[in-house]
């Protein structure tokens, strides 16, 4: 059995708002996007909730023709008896839980932007979510 067992996830928020007037043309050019990631962990004995948000906004990317937020919460179970490496729970959550949830958030972003029916689907790059989360965490402290 794994140290961290993924049970399920649910969507907390899907937010999309177009920026600009209705006369704005669809932007078919590639946008260099740096989404922001936010996350929290809630631990209740062995039950863990991991909340992950992906935010794309025109403040960080001025050429972005929309604002977007996707937030989901994953449910995990921690099996301490399987922790042979004796890593801290926080390390498992940052390395594994975020990596498990990111593809779901990535898919939701693509679906949401595709269904805007105005812009091409935004496909977030595959990234080292653990590294990005650590950078975000370092900036917050």
N, C-alpha and C positions, 0 to 999 in steps of 0.2 A: 504494500500500500504506500502511496505517496505521502510525504510530509504535509503537503498542502493539497487538499482535495477540492476541486472546482465543482460546485453544485449547479448553479444557474446564474443568470443575470437578468436584470430588468432595466428598461429605459426610464430614466428620471425626467429628461428634458430633451426635446428636439426643437431648436429655435433657428429660424431662417428669416432674415429680413433683407430685402433687396435695397441697395443704396442707390439713390438717384431717381430721376423722373422716368416715366414710362417711355420717353423718347430715346432713352439710352439704348444703344445697340449692344447686342450680345458680344462679349469679349471672347474671341476665339484664340487670342494669343496666350502663350503660357505665362502663368503668374508664378513668380518665385515666392512661395508661401512658407512662413515659419509659424505653424500653429503653436499655441500655448497649451500646456498640459497642466492640469491641477488634479490633485488626488488627496483622498483622506482614507484612513483605515480606522474602523471601529471594531474593537475586539471585546467579545463577551465570552469569557472562558475559552472554549474551542471553536465557537462560531465567530466568523469574521466577515464583515462587510467592507468591500473596497469600492470606493466611489471614484470614478475617473471622468474628467471633463476634458473635452477638446474644444478650444476656442479659436476661431478664425475671425479677425476683425480688421476693419480698415485703419485702425490706429497703428497696428504693427505692419500692415501691408496696404499702403494707400491706394494701390491700383485695384484692390479687391472690390468687386461690384456688389458684394453682399456681406452681411454679418451672419455668423453661424456659431451655434453652440450645441454640442451633443454631450449629454451626461448620462452615464449608466452606472449601476451598482451591481457588483458581482458578489455572490455568496460563496464562502469557502469554509472548509472545516480543517482545523489544524490538528495533526496527529503527532503529538510531541514524542511518543514512543518510537516513531520512525525517524526521528532526527539524529541519525548516526553521525552526521558531520558537525553536530552541535552548533549550527549557525543560529544567530538570533532570529526570532520570528520576524522582526522588521526587515531583515535582509531577504527572507523568503518572500515577503509581501512585495518588496520593491522589485526583486528580480523576477519572480514567477507570476504573482497575481496580476501585476500591471501588464506583463507580456501576454498573459492569457486574455485579458480584457481588450487590449488595444485593437486586435483585428475586428472585433465586434463594433467598436467605435469607428474604426476606419470604414467599415461597410456602411454604417449608418450615415456617415458624412457623404459618401458616394451616392447613396440612394436619395438622400435629401436634396443634394444639388442637382442630380439628374432629373428628379421630379419637379424642379423649378421650371422646367421646360423652356428655359431661356439661355442657360449657360451649360457648357459641357460638364459632365460629372467630375467632381473634384476627387481625385484619387490621392489620398495621403500617402506619402512614401513609406516604405517599410523602414522602420527606424529602430534604433536601440532605445526602447522606451525607458529602460532602467537608467541609462545615462542621461536622457533628457529629464527624467523625473528628479534625478539627483541635482542637475543644474538648476531646475526650477526651485527645488527645495533650498539650495544654497542661496539663491537670489532672494527668497522669502525671509531668510534668517539674517 
